[in-house]
Amino acid sequence: MGFDLLNFHRELAKQGIIFCFRGPVSQQVIEGIGQTLRQKMELEDAGMTTVKKVFTIFVEQMQNVVNYSAEKVGEDELSDGELRVGVLVVGREDNRFYVLCGNSVLKEQTERIKNRLDVLREMNEEQLKAFYRERRKMGASLDSKGAGLGFIDMARKAGRPMEYGFAPLDNQHEFFSIKVVI
Amino acid sequence: MERLIIEATKSTPYIFFDPEANLLRIKGESYPENAARFYTPVFLWLEEYLSLQNPNQITVDLELPYLNSSSSKALMNLFEMLEDAVGSGYQVLVNWRYDDEDELSLECGEELQGDAPSLTFDFIPHVK
């Protein structure tokens, strides 16, 4: 066996990782994992607000993968076209939940993502709230499949500024990762 | 005009719009892959309803424990249509139903109220 599954399993547990997913993300995957994630947190007696914050961030991250990941596979009968690939980790460190998500993006998109996230990292709770409401009142931007509100919603549910990074994959792509601590 | 009824799924709410009762009810979690597409028939129905009726009182009964960001945008668009209706003589009452332990749901309703000032909101907590 080339891949040491037992070691992988132990390592995840040691790191406090509750959930780990890598592969094509569909709406059905989001619904299924989302439901299980909430059940698991409720069993651990996490408060209603915490469970909802984690779920919110999970949904926005996974829907970002569905809409924006540059890594695609095959055709999915149930959605418009191909499936997009991403990696997601939900874990707990220092008694706080976190959601970590990564996917491939086109190099030309990185500047825009950086700019958007840097703006949010500088904002406090009140500013994020005002920005969210202002953007919601405006028409959806044309290049946006969602409402362009996802990152702002995530920042509002986060307990501290969201961390992100890019790493080169090949000539055209970079690996984008974002960590949100609740 | 026909009623609009859409059954709930895991990620889309139950829709029940009744033109005779002047009732718009949306109940359930909303996080579809494409909120704009899911809510299009809802907007179209409401547009037609508002064009056919004489101004009257509309009750909007909402129980939305979770809205993703694009559904929240869609709801704002719906409220903008209703605000226009108020401008042409309708009265709109929004019942915002939420779990009394769910502070995020209450906050979500209060923010929508703040951004749709011509609608009357009634916040209705339910206790488990």
Interface residues (C-beta under 8 A of the other chain):
Chain A: Q27 I30 E31 Q35 M48 T49 K52 K53 F55 T56 V59 E60 Q63 V66 S79 K129 R133 R136 K137 A140 K145 G146 A147 L149 G150 I152 D153
Chain B: K10 S11 Y31 P32 E33 N34 A35 A36 Y66 N68 S69 S70 S72 K73 A74 M76 D99 E101 D102 E103 L104 E111 G114 D115
